């Protein structure tokens, strides 16, 4: 498997192609192109595509993951009334509208997974929609299919995946200074600064101390990725370099992280800035899913109709067999008599005789699923729960716990109504639990009349 990661900076484009699997992958190619204009344009994208085609060992270029630098993104911490990432993604845009220095319809945003300590607080990373879509269109026009657009924040998480520990402050110098506080597979907070501030890190160092702080406990370890300028390295002497794969220049690390995205789809919660093409593809998938669901529902309806018609046919066949049997028996008993009693009367007597036989054998008892459905629908509102239920022929025994004896009697009365006048419903046992906070009960519902031995 070959994957391609492309990083964009103000003065250069970098691309890394990886070949292998998630457990073992190597660098198949690493190329870079200088930019004539900030962040590159169609000429640079075409040149990068040409270099990749010349260096990647494949007949055609696979899809690429593009990562945007911190200078093209906006960070916002959003507290939401949900804790699961999919629902948070669906509602977080409303929190960003009016809170970013771009028009609301220009916001392209996604969330990084929350840290376990703050499950309802997410880090939103946003960018300008027009820039992202223009860049994607330009790369695709150059012959590079774009499968996903991420940011250096996600690329950073991919680089340290499985190696940064459960809790660490990651300090990177891709093209800008990026601080990312990782915790338990999520992100607690982040800060980003222009690369020029590294020469005078007076503003960066307090942010490092703040993000690394754990309150009264020991601060989180600081791990660095990339080459730190000397003033910044001297200001954070406790920082330790993060082990990285050999043979990769520091400038290519962001692209390397992006190329890892297909190998680790769950890292960063599958972060992606959704372009119009990506949204359209998801819409097509949802439309296909709905069509399949509609077809399945139609097929189920046809099968149900067929089953009903088959049931009617079987019933008619049974009636015809009864008629034939009555005629045969009558003819054998009185061969010289043509007709003494109307056939309809004989059939009714025969059917009544069959019903009596079924009742004697217990074959007329409703199915267990029907009896249990009656018991479920009769359950009253309140602190009451059925722990055990057993069905023996025409008997239903229910055992459980209730908040008080009044709820047990309410349930018994509801069961009596649900089963109808043909059943008697009695409370066989009712006693308090050892803790005295509930009442255990046993209720028996059985058919009235001659009771068969169980």
C-alpha positions as CSV (number, residue, x, y, z in Angstrom):
1,X,0.0,0.0,0.0
2,X,1.3,3.4,-1.0
3,X,0.1,6.6,0.7
4,X,1.0,10.2,0.0
5,X,1.1,13.2,2.4
6,X,1.5,16.8,1.2
7,X,2.2,19.7,3.5
8,X,1.7,23.3,2.5
9,X,3.8,26.2,3.8
10,X,4.2,29.8,2.8
11,X,7.4,29.2,0.8
12,X,7.5,25.4,-0.1
13,X,5.4,22.4,-0.8
14,X,6.6,19.0,0.6
15,X,5.4,15.5,-0.2
16,X,6.2,12.2,1.3
17,X,5.1,8.8,-0.1
18,X,5.1,5.9,2.3
19,X,5.0,2.2,1.2
20,X,4.0,-0.7,3.5
21,X,1.5,-1.3,6.3
22,X,0.6,0.3,9.6
23,X,3.1,-1.8,11.5
24,X,5.9,-1.5,8.9
25,X,6.2,1.3,6.4
26,X,9.1,3.0,4.7
27,X,9.6,6.1,2.7
28,X,9.2,5.5,-1.0
29,X,9.8,9.1,-2.0
30,X,10.2,12.6,-0.5
31,X,10.1,15.7,-2.8
32,X,9.6,19.4,-2.3
33,X,8.8,22.4,-4.6
34,X,9.6,26.1,-3.9
35,X,6.6,28.4,-4.1
36,X,6.6,31.5,-6.3
37,X,3.5,32.8,-4.5
38,X,2.5,32.2,-0.8
39,X,1.3,28.6,-0.3
40,X,1.8,27.8,-3.9
41,X,-0.5,27.8,-6.9
42,X,-1.4,25.7,-10.0
43,X,2.2,25.8,-11.4
44,X,3.7,24.5,-8.1
45,X,1.0,21.8,-7.8
46,X,1.6,20.6,-11.4
47,X,5.4,20.5,-10.7
48,X,4.8,18.5,-7.4
49,X,2.6,16.0,-9.3
50,X,5.3,15.6,-11.9
51,X,8.0,14.9,-9.3
52,X,5.8,12.4,-7.5
53,X,5.0,10.5,-10.7
54,X,8.8,10.3,-11.4
55,X,9.6,9.0,-7.9
56,X,6.6,7.0,-6.6
57,X,6.9,3.3,-7.6
58,X,3.3,3.0,-8.9
59,X,1.6,3.0,-12.3
60,X,-0.7,5.9,-11.1
61,X,-0.6,8.2,-8.1
62,X,-2.8,7.1,-5.1
63,X,-5.0,9.5,-3.3
64,X,-3.2,12.1,-1.1
65,X,-3.8,13.6,2.3
66,X,-3.1,17.4,2.4
67,X,-2.2,19.1,5.7
68,X,-2.6,22.9,6.2
69,X,-0.1,24.9,8.3
70,X,-1.2,26.5,11.6
71,X,-1.0,30.0,9.9
72,X,-4.0,29.0,7.8
73,X,-6.2,27.7,10.6
74,X,-8.1,29.1,13.6
75,X,-8.4,27.4,17.0
76,X,-11.4,27.6,19.3
77,X,-12.2,25.6,22.4
78,X,-16.0,24.8,22.4
79,X,-18.0,23.3,25.4
80,X,-20.9,21.3,24.1
81,X,-23.9,19.5,25.7
82,X,-22.8,16.2,24.3
83,X,-19.7,14.0,24.8
84,X,-19.6,11.8,21.8
85,X,-17.6,13.1,18.8
86,X,-20.1,12.4,16.0
87,X,-22.9,14.4,17.6
88,X,-20.5,17.1,18.7
89,X,-19.4,17.5,15.1
90,X,-23.0,17.9,14.0
91,X,-23.7,20.9,16.3
92,X,-20.3,22.6,16.8
93,X,-20.5,24.9,13.8
94,X,-23.3,26.9,15.6
95,X,-20.8,27.7,18.3
96,X,-18.2,29.0,15.8
97,X,-20.6,31.3,13.8
98,X,-19.8,34.9,14.6
99,X,-16.7,33.9,16.6
100,X,-14.1,33.7,13.8
101,X,-12.6,36.5,11.7
102,X,-14.3,35.0,8.5
103,X,-17.8,34.9,7.2
104,X,-20.0,32.1,8.6
105,X,-20.5,30.5,5.2
106,X,-16.7,30.4,4.8
107,X,-16.1,28.3,7.9
108,X,-14.7,24.8,7.2
109,X,-14.2,23.1,10.6
110,X,-13.8,19.8,12.4
111,X,-13.2,18.7,16.0
112,X,-10.3,16.8,17.5
113,X,-11.3,14.2,20.1
114,X,-11.8,15.5,23.7
115,X,-9.5,14.6,26.6
116,X,-10.9,12.1,29.1
117,X,-10.7,14.8,31.8
118,X,-13.0,17.1,29.9
119,X,-15.2,14.9,27.7
120,X,-17.6,17.8,26.8
121,X,-14.9,20.2,25.8
122,X,-13.5,19.9,22.2
123,X,-10.9,21.7,20.2
124,X,-12.3,23.0,16.9
125,X,-9.8,23.6,14.1
126,X,-11.1,25.7,11.2
127,X,-10.0,27.2,8.0
128,X,-11.3,29.3,5.1
129,X,-13.5,27.2,2.8
130,X,-12.6,29.1,-0.4
131,X,-8.9,28.5,0.1
132,X,-9.3,24.8,0.9
133,X,-11.6,24.1,-2.1
134,X,-9.4,26.1,-4.5
135,X,-6.3,24.2,-3.3
136,X,-8.1,20.8,-3.7
137,X,-9.3,21.7,-7.2
138,X,-5.9,22.8,-8.2
139,X,-4.2,19.6,-7.0
140,X,-6.8,17.5,-8.7
141,X,-6.4,19.4,-12.0
142,X,-2.7,18.6,-11.7
143,X,-3.5,14.9,-11.5
144,X,-3.3,14.3,-7.7
145,X,-6.5,13.0,-6.2
146,X,-7.2,14.5,-2.8
147,X,-8.8,12.0,-0.4
148,X,-8.7,14.2,2.7
149,X,-7.7,17.6,4.0
150,X,-6.3,17.8,7.6
151,X,-4.2,20.3,9.5
152,X,-0.8,20.2,11.1
153,X,-2.6,19.5,14.5
154,X,-3.9,16.1,13.1
155,X,-0.5,15.4,11.4
156,X,1.2,16.0,14.7
157,X,-1.1,13.5,16.5
158,X,-0.4,10.9,13.8
159,X,3.4,11.4,14.2
160,X,3.3,10.7,17.9
161,X,0.6,8.1,17.8
162,X,1.4,5.3,20.3
163,X,4.7,6.9,21.4
164,X,3.9,10.2,23.2
165,X,2.5,8.6,26.3
166,X,-1.0,9.1,27.7
167,X,-0.3,12.7,28.7
168,X,2.3,15.1,27.2
169,X,2.7,18.6,25.8
170,X,4.0,18.3,22.2
171,X,6.0,21.3,20.8
172,X,6.5,21.2,17.1
173,X,8.2,23.6,14.6
174,X,6.9,22.5,11.2
175,X,6.5,25.9,9.6
176,X,5.0,27.6,12.7
177,X,5.2,27.0,16.4
178,X,2.5,24.6,17.5
179,X,1.7,23.5,21.1
180,X,-0.6,20.5,21.5
181,X,-1.6,19.1,24.9
182,X,-2.4,15.4,24.3
183,X,-4.1,13.4,26.9
184,X,-5.6,9.9,26.8
185,X,-5.9,9.9,23.0
186,X,-7.6,13.2,22.9
187,X,-6.6,16.9,23.0
188,X,-7.0,19.1,26.0
189,X,-5.8,22.4,24.5
190,X,-3.6,23.9,21.8
191,X,-1.8,27.2,21.0
192,X,0.0,28.3,17.8
193,X,2.5,31.1,17.2
194,X,4.2,32.5,14.1
195,X,7.7,31.0,13.5
196,X,9.3,34.5,13.9
197,X,8.4,34.5,17.6
198,X,10.8,31.6,18.3
199,X,13.7,34.1,18.2
200,X,12.2,36.0,21.2
201,X,10.1,33.3,23.0
202,X,8.9,35.6,25.8
203,X,5.3,34.9,24.8
204,X,5.7,31.2,23.9
205,X,7.3,30.0,27.2
206,X,4.4,31.1,29.5
207,X,2.0,29.3,27.2
208,X,4.2,26.1,27.4
209,X,4.1,26.3,31.2
210,X,0.3,26.9,31.2
211,X,-0.5,24.0,28.9
212,X,1.9,21.6,30.6
213,X,0.4,22.4,34.1
214,X,-1.6,19.7,35.9
215,X,-2.8,21.8,38.8
216,X,-1.1,20.7,42.0
217,X,0.5,17.6,40.4
218,X,3.7,17.3,38.3
219,X,3.6,19.1,34.9
220,X,3.2,17.0,31.8
221,X,6.5,16.1,30.0
222,X,7.3,18.4,27.0
223,X,8.2,16.6,23.8
224,X,9.7,18.4,20.8
225,X,9.3,17.6,17.1
226,X,11.4,19.4,14.6
227,X,14.4,21.7,15.0
228,X,13.9,24.2,17.8
229,X,15.6,27.6,17.4
230,X,18.3,28.1,20.0
231,X,16.5,30.8,22.0
232,X,13.4,28.6,22.4
233,X,15.4,25.5,23.2
234,X,17.3,27.4,25.9
235,X,14.0,28.6,27.4
236,X,12.6,25.1,27.7
237,X,15.6,23.0,28.9
238,X,13.3,20.2,30.2
239,X,12.0,19.5,26.7
240,X,13.0,16.1,25.3
241,X,13.2,15.4,21.5
242,X,10.6,13.0,20.3
243,X,12.0,9.9,18.5
244,X,11.2,10.1,14.8
245,X,11.9,7.9,11.8
246,X,15.4,8.2,10.4
247,X,16.1,9.8,7.0
248,X,13.3,12.3,7.2
249,X,14.3,16.0,7.1
250,X,12.6,18.2,9.6
251,X,10.8,20.1,6.9
252,X,9.1,16.9,5.7
253,X,7.7,15.9,9.1
254,X,4.3,17.4,8.6
255,X,3.9,15.7,5.2
256,X,5.1,12.4,6.8
257,X,2.4,12.7,9.4
258,X,-0.3,13.3,6.8
259,X,0.9,10.2,4.9
260,X,0.3,8.2,8.0
261,X,-3.4,9.1,8.1
262,X,-4.7,6.1,5.9
263,X,-2.7,3.7,8.2
264,X,-4.3,5.1,11.4
265,X,-7.9,6.2,10.6
266,X,-8.9,6.5,14.3
267,X,-6.1,8.7,15.4
268,X,-7.4,12.3,15.9
269,X,-10.9,11.0,15.6
270,X,-10.6,10.8,11.8
271,X,-10.2,14.6,11.7
272,X,-10.9,16.1,8.2
273,X,-11.8,19.5,6.8
274,X,-14.8,18.5,4.7
275,X,-14.7,19.9,1.2
276,X,-17.7,20.1,-1.1
277,X,-16.6,17.0,-3.0
278,X,-16.2,15.1,0.3
279,X,-19.6,16.2,1.5
280,X,-21.2,15.3,-1.9
281,X,-19.6,11.8,-1.7
282,X,-21.1,11.3,1.8
283,X,-24.5,12.5,0.5
284,X,-24.3,10.0,-2.3
285,X,-23.5,7.2,0.2
286,X,-26.4,8.3,2.3
287,X,-28.7,8.3,-0.7
288,X,-27.6,4.8,-1.7
289,X,-28.1,3.6,1.9
290,X,-31.7,5.0,1.9
291,X,-32.4,3.4,-1.5
292,X,-31.3,0.1,-0.2
293,X,-33.4,0.5,2.9
294,X,-36.4,1.4,0.8
295,X,-35.8,-1.7,-1.4
296,X,-35.5,-3.9,1.7
297,X,-38.7,-2.5,3.1
298,X,-40.5,-3.1,-0.2
299,X,-39.3,-6.6,-0.3
300,X,-40.4,-7.2,3.3
301,X,-43.9,-5.9,2.5
302,X,-44.1,-8.2,-0.6
303,X,-43.0,-11.1,1.5
304,X,-45.5,-10.2,4.3
305,X,-48.3,-10.0,1.7
306,X,-47.3,-13.3,0.2
307,X,-47.3,-14.9,3.7
308,X,-50.7,-13.6,4.5
309,X,-52.1,-14.9,1.2
310,X,-50.5,-18.2,1.8
311,X,-52.1,-18.4,5.3
312,X,-55.5,-17.7,3.7
313,X,-54.9,-20.4,1.2
314,X,-53.9,-22.9,3.9
315,X,-57.1,-22.0,5.8
316,X,-59.2,-22.7,2.8
317,X,-57.4,-26.0,2.3
318,X,-58.2,-27.0,5.8
319,X,-61.9,-26.2,5.5
320,X,-62.0,-28.2,2.2
321,X,-60.4,-31.2,3.9
322,X,-62.9,-31.0,6.8
323,X,-65.8,-30.9,4.3
324,X,-64.4,-33.9,2.4
325,X,-63.9,-35.8,5.7
326,X,-67.5,-35.1,6.8
327,X,-68.9,-36.3,3.5
328,X,-66.8,-39.5,3.6
329,X,-67.8,-40.3,7.2
330,X,-71.4,-39.7,6.5
331,X,-71.4,-41.8,3.3
332,X,-69.7,-44.7,5.2
333,X,-72.2,-44.5,8.1
334,X,-75.3,-44.2,5.9
335,X,-74.6,-45.2,2.3
336,X,-78.3,-45.4,1.4
337,X,-79.2,-42.0,2.8
338,X,-78.5,-39.1,0.4
339,X,-78.8,-36.2,2.9
340,X,-80.1,-36.0,6.5
341,X,-78.4,-33.0,7.9
342,X,-77.1,-30.0,6.0
343,X,-73.4,-30.1,5.3
344,X,-72.9,-26.7,7.0
345,X,-74.3,-28.0,10.3
346,X,-72.1,-31.0,10.1
347,X,-69.0,-28.9,9.4
348,X,-69.8,-26.6,12.4
349,X,-70.2,-29.6,14.7
350,X,-66.9,-31.1,13.4
351,X,-65.0,-27.8,13.9
352,X,-66.5,-27.4,17.4
353,X,-65.3,-31.0,18.2
354,X,-61.8,-30.1,17.0
355,X,-61.8,-27.0,19.3
356,X,-62.8,-29.1,22.3
357,X,-59.9,-31.5,21.5
358,X,-57.5,-28.6,21.2
359,X,-58.6,-27.2,24.6
360,X,-58.2,-30.6,26.3
361,X,-54.7,-30.9,24.9
362,X,-53.7,-27.3,25.6
363,X,-53.1,-26.5,22.0
364,X,-55.4,-23.4,22.1
365,X,-53.1,-21.5,24.5
366,X,-51.7,-18.2,23.1
367,X,-48.0,-18.2,22.1
368,X,-45.5,-17.4,24.9
369,X,-44.5,-14.2,23.0
370,X,-48.1,-12.9,23.2
371,X,-48.4,-13.6,26.9
372,X,-45.1,-11.9,27.6
373,X,-46.2,-8.9,25.5
374,X,-49.3,-8.5,27.6
375,X,-47.1,-8.6,30.7
376,X,-44.7,-6.0,29.3
377,X,-47.5,-3.6,28.3
378,X,-49.1,-3.9,31.7
379,X,-45.9,-2.8,33.6
380,X,-46.8,0.5,35.4
381,X,-44.7,3.6,35.6
382,X,-42.5,3.8,38.7
383,X,-39.7,1.9,40.5
384,X,-40.7,-1.6,39.4
385,X,-38.8,-4.1,37.4
386,X,-39.4,-7.7,36.3
387,X,-36.3,-9.8,36.8
388,X,-37.6,-13.3,35.8
389,X,-40.5,-14.4,33.6
390,X,-41.5,-18.0,32.8
391,X,-44.3,-19.4,30.7
392,X,-45.7,-22.9,31.2
393,X,-48.6,-23.7,28.9
394,X,-51.3,-21.3,30.0
395,X,-49.4,-20.1,33.1
396,X,-47.2,-17.0,33.4
397,X,-45.1,-16.5,36.4
398,X,-43.4,-13.1,36.9
399,X,-40.8,-12.2,39.6
400,X,-39.2,-8.9,40.3
401,X,-38.8,-5.9,42.6
402,X,-40.9,-2.8,43.2
403,X,-40.5,0.3,45.2
404,X,-43.5,-0.6,47.4
405,X,-46.4,-3.0,47.8
406,X,-48.8,-0.5,46.2
407,X,-46.9,-0.7,42.9
408,X,-47.2,-4.6,43.0
409,X,-51.0,-4.4,43.4
410,X,-51.2,-1.9,40.6
411,X,-49.2,-4.3,38.3
412,X,-51.5,-7.2,39.3
413,X,-54.6,-5.2,38.4
414,X,-53.1,-4.1,35.1
415,X,-52.2,-7.8,34.3
416,X,-55.7,-8.9,35.1
417,X,-57.0,-6.3,32.6
418,X,-54.4,-7.3,30.0
419,X,-55.0,-11.0,30.1
420,X,-58.8,-10.6,30.2
421,X,-61.6,-12.4,32.1
422,X,-60.4,-15.8,31.1
423,X,-57.3,-15.6,33.4
424,X,-56.9,-15.2,37.1
425,X,-54.0,-13.1,38.3
426,X,-52.7,-13.4,41.9
427,X,-49.8,-12.2,44.0
428,X,-48.1,-15.4,45.2
429,X,-45.4,-13.7,47.2
430,X,-44.4,-10.2,48.4
431,X,-41.6,-9.4,50.8
432,X,-39.1,-6.7,51.5
433,X,-35.5,-6.9,50.5
434,X,-32.6,-7.2,53.0
435,X,-31.9,-3.5,52.6
436,X,-35.5,-2.5,53.1
437,X,-35.5,-0.3,50.0
438,X,-37.7,-2.5,47.8
439,X,-40.3,-5.2,47.7
440,X,-39.7,-8.6,46.0
441,X,-42.8,-10.0,44.4
442,X,-44.1,-13.1,42.5
443,X,-47.2,-12.9,40.4
444,X,-49.0,-15.9,38.8
445,X,-51.4,-15.5,35.9
446,X,-53.3,-18.7,34.8
447,X,-56.3,-19.6,32.8
448,X,-59.5,-20.1,34.8
449,X,-61.5,-23.4,34.8
450,X,-60.0,-26.9,34.8
451,X,-56.3,-26.5,35.5
452,X,-54.0,-29.0,34.0
453,X,-51.1,-30.4,36.0
454,X,-47.9,-28.5,35.3
